[in-house]
Amino acid sequence: MTPAECGLVMLCCDLGDQIQPLTLSQYAKLARLIRSVAPEGDLSRDLSARYLHELGLNEAFSARICRLLSREARLSAVLRGADARGITAVTVLNPAFPQALKLTLSRQCPPVLFCRGALPLTQQPGIALVGARALREPGAAFARTVGQLAAAQHRTLISGNARGADQTAQNACLAAGGAVVSFVADRLSAHAPQERTLFCSEGGFDLGFSAARALSRNRLIHAMAQAVFVAQTACGTGGTWAGTTENLQKGWSPVYVCDDGSDGAQALVARGATAVTAGNLTALPDKSQLSLF
């Protein structure tokens, strides 16, 4: 890992030492300030308190940055522990980082992902499946169909490993010989390596589940996909609704929703999603095929 990559991890990741890392917006502010005075600058340079003050940062924030960047010994221990578990820290400076996330999310892109499993899957074309945990028919059939089609058409299935829609699609895809990228909202270290599967987590590899983490990872699922399929959603509430409506608002990827007659599906269609059923889902579209159905 280069000095610049080490700087990113120390600034933006939880290293288990009770020191709060920078938020995404705080990191973006810092990077923007550095590049405003040094267009080729990066975080490998010595960010001294004096230099940070010259950038216009207040004393408290400057001191926090210096403290974060003083954690070299802790970083080495964390990276050794990750490596022992088959977990890799992949920064935006690494060619293995998902390029789709960088291109689509820009400043909302996480600087670091922790990955466990088939790392080359980060560069493969993929489609996403999202949906409710309490999955009913026809949503379950829809999720299975999407997973099977992803395998048949050599597209990586991108999801969140939650019970219900996520796991239904993931299991169907893997059973059909396909591959899965799963952005988890709980401890990455708790997910045992599986064939043709990559588990990813932002912020750290040993962070427990939280609703905030579950909501945050939704943008990664939507932004990495060539198209997103929604198996089932409530209207106006829940993670599936929040992630999908944010996607529709920001235009990260086209959205296809299971036409189950629900208020949730109709509300997504009103916001720009396309209604489909498992029966007429015979091919998986990408961003250039918005009128496939």
Legacy VTK file of the C-alpha trace (Angstrom):
# vtk DataFile Version 3.0
C-alpha trace
ASCII
DATASET POLYDATA
POINTS 293 float
0.000 0.000 0.000
1.418 3.407 -0.993
1.832 6.283 1.489
-1.125 8.068 -0.137
-3.319 4.990 0.297
-2.242 4.636 3.914
-3.249 8.254 4.442
-6.698 7.571 3.025
-7.259 4.599 5.309
-6.073 6.461 8.415
-8.238 9.477 7.637
-11.420 7.700 6.590
-11.593 4.315 8.308
-12.423 2.998 11.745
-9.257 1.347 13.073
-10.802 0.209 16.333
-9.054 2.816 18.470
-12.047 5.005 19.375
-10.829 7.834 17.125
-13.631 9.059 14.877
-12.550 9.074 11.202
-13.518 11.841 8.812
-16.973 11.729 7.310
-17.274 11.560 3.542
-18.068 15.268 3.323
-15.160 16.193 5.619
-12.748 14.132 3.546
-14.063 15.691 0.329
-13.546 19.155 1.820
-9.967 18.344 2.796
-9.117 16.844 -0.594
-10.664 19.822 -2.379
-8.618 22.281 -0.312
-5.359 20.416 -0.921
-5.911 20.283 -4.655
-6.933 23.935 -4.790
-3.387 24.914 -3.816
-1.586 21.893 -5.292
-3.492 20.339 -8.228
-1.241 17.279 -8.192
-1.301 17.038 -4.410
-2.268 13.933 -2.502
-2.515 12.739 1.067
0.968 11.198 1.071
2.511 14.562 1.936
3.125 15.696 5.485
-0.129 17.355 6.534
1.320 19.366 9.389
-0.797 21.545 11.638
0.847 24.598 10.092
0.049 23.490 6.549
-3.542 22.690 7.476
-3.896 26.121 9.080
-2.606 27.679 5.843
-5.396 25.841 4.029
-7.892 27.686 6.202
-8.866 24.859 8.543
-9.599 25.716 12.153
-7.334 24.544 14.953
-9.632 21.786 16.220
-10.135 20.209 12.790
-6.426 20.483 11.994
-5.553 18.752 15.268
-8.034 15.975 14.491
-6.497 15.356 11.076
-3.007 15.235 12.550
-4.188 12.771 15.171
-5.773 10.539 12.545
-2.596 10.563 10.473
-0.460 9.647 13.488
-1.952 6.142 13.618
0.703 4.372 11.517
1.307 1.652 14.097
-2.409 1.039 14.523
-2.881 0.943 10.738
-0.156 -1.680 10.361
-1.803 -3.855 13.015
-5.234 -3.511 11.402
-3.925 -4.356 7.931
-2.100 -7.409 9.287
-5.289 -8.552 10.989
-7.282 -8.020 7.806
-4.756 -9.900 5.714
-4.861 -12.838 8.120
-8.620 -13.052 7.436
-8.245 -12.747 3.664
-9.542 -9.161 3.713
-8.011 -6.441 1.536
-8.299 -2.668 1.920
-8.831 -1.266 -1.582
-8.588 2.502 -1.973
-9.773 4.710 -4.827
-6.106 4.940 -5.858
-5.954 1.189 -6.491
-6.839 -0.113 -10.002
-8.879 -2.867 -8.313
-11.316 -0.297 -6.887
-14.723 -0.459 -8.658
-14.439 2.097 -11.441
-18.223 2.331 -11.726
-18.401 3.751 -8.200
-15.775 6.400 -8.929
-17.449 7.475 -12.162
-21.014 7.456 -10.870
-20.699 8.722 -7.314
-17.846 11.213 -7.628
-17.654 12.944 -4.209
-20.074 10.417 -2.686
-17.692 7.578 -3.498
-16.091 5.965 -0.447
-12.298 6.450 -0.421
-11.771 2.896 0.842
-13.548 -0.440 0.570
-12.659 -3.544 2.552
-13.091 -6.625 0.371
-13.175 -10.355 1.059
-13.354 -12.877 -1.758
-13.101 -12.703 -5.541
-11.603 -9.217 -5.952
-11.616 -9.231 -9.802
-15.423 -9.057 -9.628
-15.104 -5.326 -8.881
-14.348 -4.767 -12.571
-17.069 -6.983 -14.055
-20.353 -5.645 -15.504
-23.174 -6.155 -13.057
-26.846 -5.652 -12.314
-28.365 -5.092 -8.898
-31.288 -6.671 -7.087
-32.840 -4.949 -4.074
-36.053 -5.527 -2.177
-37.864 -6.175 1.054
-36.707 -8.525 3.785
-40.245 -9.831 4.297
-40.488 -10.988 0.692
-43.757 -12.255 -0.775
-44.783 -13.572 -4.179
-44.472 -12.421 -6.919
-41.385 -10.651 -5.572
-39.654 -13.920 -4.661
-40.093 -15.309 -8.192
-38.848 -11.989 -9.578
-35.720 -12.073 -7.392
-34.936 -15.666 -8.403
-35.408 -14.833 -12.074
-33.064 -11.852 -11.890
-30.419 -13.952 -10.143
-30.685 -16.729 -12.713
-30.567 -14.308 -15.658
-27.507 -12.589 -14.217
-25.714 -15.939 -14.193
-26.931 -16.885 -17.681
-25.828 -13.556 -19.177
-22.495 -13.463 -17.340
-23.371 -10.377 -15.305
-22.292 -10.087 -11.715
-25.252 -9.812 -9.352
-24.849 -6.881 -6.946
-26.861 -6.883 -3.746
-26.761 -6.382 0.018
-26.922 -9.893 1.516
-30.006 -9.079 3.612
-32.589 -11.783 4.184
-35.489 -11.799 1.763
-34.963 -10.363 -1.705
-31.164 -10.018 -1.533
-30.414 -13.567 -0.446
-33.083 -15.056 -2.691
-31.461 -13.499 -5.766
-27.905 -14.175 -4.607
-28.617 -17.860 -3.933
-30.331 -18.275 -7.307
-27.427 -16.621 -9.099
-24.780 -18.741 -7.380
-26.783 -21.934 -7.878
-26.871 -21.170 -11.604
-23.093 -20.722 -11.758
-23.047 -16.934 -11.530
-21.065 -14.472 -9.413
-22.123 -12.100 -6.650
-20.819 -8.822 -5.199
-22.452 -8.189 -1.827
-22.169 -4.887 0.056
-22.725 -5.881 3.664
-23.932 -3.655 6.503
-22.540 -5.808 9.319
-19.115 -7.280 10.156
-17.275 -8.190 6.984
-15.163 -10.581 9.022
-18.333 -12.580 9.803
-18.849 -13.520 6.145
-16.886 -16.623 5.251
-15.325 -16.643 1.787
-17.477 -18.283 -0.879
-16.708 -19.310 -4.424
-17.538 -16.623 -7.013
-18.488 -14.137 -4.284
-17.033 -10.834 -3.132
-18.152 -9.269 0.150
-17.473 -5.527 0.513
-17.785 -3.048 3.358
-17.054 0.648 3.696
-15.557 2.272 6.761
-13.921 -0.824 8.254
-14.029 -4.610 8.209
-15.118 -5.282 11.786
-17.951 -2.787 12.212
-21.264 -4.127 13.482
-24.639 -3.642 11.859
-26.401 -0.302 12.086
-29.342 1.180 10.255
-27.116 4.047 9.130
-24.611 1.650 7.554
-27.428 -0.254 5.844
-28.809 2.940 4.332
-25.363 4.185 3.308
-24.438 1.019 1.411
-27.569 1.343 -0.740
-25.879 4.012 -2.865
-23.011 1.597 -3.578
-25.385 -1.110 -4.790
-27.272 1.275 -7.063
-24.240 3.160 -8.376
-22.178 0.092 -9.266
-24.955 -1.502 -11.325
-25.750 -1.156 -15.012
-29.392 -1.526 -13.995
-31.271 -2.065 -10.731
-34.188 -4.457 -10.208
-36.573 -3.963 -7.288
-38.329 -7.141 -6.179
-40.621 -5.510 -3.626
-40.817 -2.231 -1.730
-43.011 -0.388 0.701
-44.202 3.064 -0.323
-42.455 5.969 1.362
-40.549 3.982 3.986
-37.703 1.493 4.388
-34.215 1.062 2.974
-35.314 -0.243 -0.418
-37.547 2.778 -0.927
-34.900 5.243 0.277
-32.112 3.809 -1.868
-34.222 3.464 -4.991
-35.786 6.918 -4.843
-32.327 8.453 -4.318
-31.136 6.588 -7.404
-34.105 7.810 -9.448
-33.492 11.365 -8.285
-29.763 11.324 -9.052
-29.851 9.105 -12.149
-27.198 6.616 -11.106
-28.691 3.683 -13.035
-32.026 2.701 -14.632
-34.566 1.089 -12.313
-36.933 -1.801 -13.078
-39.545 -2.708 -10.491
-41.591 -5.881 -10.122
-45.114 -5.056 -11.308
-46.914 -6.519 -8.294
-49.697 -3.925 -8.155
-48.453 -2.516 -4.863
-48.466 1.140 -3.891
-44.680 0.985 -3.638
-44.224 -0.279 -7.194
-46.681 2.258 -8.607
-44.960 5.088 -6.740
-41.571 4.098 -8.173
-43.023 3.978 -11.677
-44.416 7.478 -11.140
-40.868 8.570 -10.284
-39.324 7.073 -13.418
-38.921 3.333 -12.851
-40.045 0.779 -15.438
-42.546 -1.904 -14.377
-41.742 -5.487 -15.375
-42.760 -8.995 -14.302
-40.794 -12.211 -13.929
-42.746 -13.535 -16.914
-41.546 -10.892 -19.385
-38.077 -10.605 -17.904
-36.119 -12.510 -20.532
-32.985 -10.336 -20.758
-31.183 -7.922 -18.511
-30.834 -4.335 -19.753
-27.998 -1.927 -19.175
-27.797 1.857 -19.210
-28.057 1.960 -23.004
-31.271 -0.094 -23.126
-33.855 1.869 -21.199
-36.686 0.869 -23.546
-36.048 -2.876 -23.578
-39.470 -3.784 -22.139
LINES 1 294
293 0 1 2 3 4 5 6 7 8 9 10 11 12 13 14 15 16 17 18 19 20 21 22 23 24 25 26 27 28 29 30 31 32 33 34 35 36 37 38 39 40 41 42 43 44 45 46 47 48 49 50 51 52 53 54 55 56 57 58 59 60 61 62 63 64 65 66 67 68 69 70 71 72 73 74 75 76 77 78 79 80 81 82 83 84 85 86 87 88 89 90 91 92 93 94 95 96 97 98 99 100 101 102 103 104 105 106 107 108 109 110 111 112 113 114 115 116 117 118 119 120 121 122 123 124 125 126 127 128 129 130 131 132 133 134 135 136 137 138 139 140 141 142 143 144 145 146 147 148 149 150 151 152 153 154 155 156 157 158 159 160 161 162 163 164 165 166 167 168 169 170 171 172 173 174 175 176 177 178 179 180 181 182 183 184 185 186 187 188 189 190 191 192 193 194 195 196 197 198 199 200 201 202 203 204 205 206 207 208 209 210 211 212 213 214 215 216 217 218 219 220 221 222 223 224 225 226 227 228 229 230 231 232 233 234 235 236 237 238 239 240 241 242 243 244 245 246 247 248 249 250 251 252 253 254 255 256 257 258 259 260 261 262 263 264 265 266 267 268 269 270 271 272 273 274 275 276 277 278 279 280 281 282 283 284 285 286 287 288 289 290 291 292
